[in-house]
Amino acid sequence: MKGCKTVTTPLVTGEKYKKEDGSDKVDGSIYRSLIGSLLYLTATRQDIMFATSLLSRFMQSLCQVHYEAAKRSLRYLRGTKGFEIWYKATNDAKLVGYTDNDWAGSVDDMKSTSGLLYHLAQ
C-alpha cells in the first residue's frame, strides 16, 4: 500500500454491490481479516463506518469486486492518514449529529445500511 494511488471516498459513489455479481471468488480468510481490521479502525475513524458495514455483508459470498472495494477503503485511509481530530477547551460545546443511509440499497435483499456520527462541536 506504500505506493498506492489514493482516493477521496472509501467507496465508489453510486455503486450497487450484489452477493453474486459474476466475478471470480476470492479467499475468504483474507477478506474477513481485512473487514475485521476496518471494523477495528471505525472506533477512531468514523468516516469509514458506512463503507465497512456495507462491505461486511459479503463475508459469506464474496467476489473479486467486494475485495477490490475493501482495498479501495485502504487506499482512502492511506490518503487521509494525516487527518486529525482536534479538541479545544470550551464551555459552549454542543452535540452535533450526522446520518447517512442507503434505504433498501441492497440489490439482493433490499436491506438498508445506515451510519450515525455524533460529536461535540463549537
VOVEX-926643 format. One record per residue (C-alpha): x, z, y; residue in one letter. Coordinates in steps of 0.5 Angstrom, whole numbers, plus 500, padded with zeros to 3 digits. Each point is the difference from the previous one (the first is absolute). Layout:
N
X Z Y A
...
***
This chain:
122
500 500 500 M
506 500 505 K
500 493 502 G
492 499 499 C
496 497 506 K
496 505 503 T
492 499 501 V
496 503 505 T
494 502 496 T
500 503 493 P
495 495 497 L
499 493 502 V
494 500 504 T
493 498 497 G
503 499 493 E
495 502 495 K
503 503 493 Y
497 499 493 K
501 503 494 K
501 493 496 E
503 495 505 D
503 495 495 G
507 502 502 S
506 503 495 D
499 507 497 K
506 505 502 V
503 506 498 D
495 506 501 G
505 505 500 S
504 497 506 I
493 499 504 Y
498 507 498 R
507 503 502 S
499 496 507 L
493 502 501 I
502 508 499 G
505 499 505 S
496 497 505 L
495 506 499 L
505 505 501 Y
502 497 506 L
493 500 503 T
501 507 502 A
504 498 505 T
499 493 501 R
492 500 501 Q
501 492 502 D
500 498 493 I
495 504 497 M
495 495 500 F
504 495 497 A
503 504 495 T
493 503 498 S
497 493 499 L
506 498 496 L
500 506 496 S
493 497 497 R
504 495 496 F
504 504 496 M
497 498 493 Q
499 493 501 S
506 498 505 L
502 493 501 C
506 497 504 Q
496 500 506 V
499 507 500 H
507 501 499 Y
502 496 506 E
495 503 504 A
503 507 499 A
507 497 501 K
497 498 507 R
499 507 501 S
507 502 499 L
502 494 505 R
495 503 505 Y
504 507 499 L
506 497 501 R
498 497 507 G
497 507 502 T
505 505 498 K
502 501 507 G
493 502 502 F
500 508 501 E
494 505 502 I
502 504 506 W
496 506 501 Y
500 503 507 K
498 507 502 A
494 500 504 T
494 504 501 N
495 495 500 D
500 496 494 A
494 497 497 K
498 498 493 L
500 492 499 V
498 497 494 G
500 492 498 Y
497 497 494 T
501 493 496 D
496 498 495 N
498 494 496 D
493 500 498 W
498 497 493 A
507 496 501 G
502 500 492 S
498 494 497 V
500 503 493 D
495 505 501 D
498 501 507 M
503 506 501 K
503 502 507 S
506 503 503 T
501 505 506 S
505 503 504 G
500 506 504 L
505 503 505 L
499 506 505 Y
506 503 504 H
501 504 506 L
501 496 507 A
500 501 507 Q
***
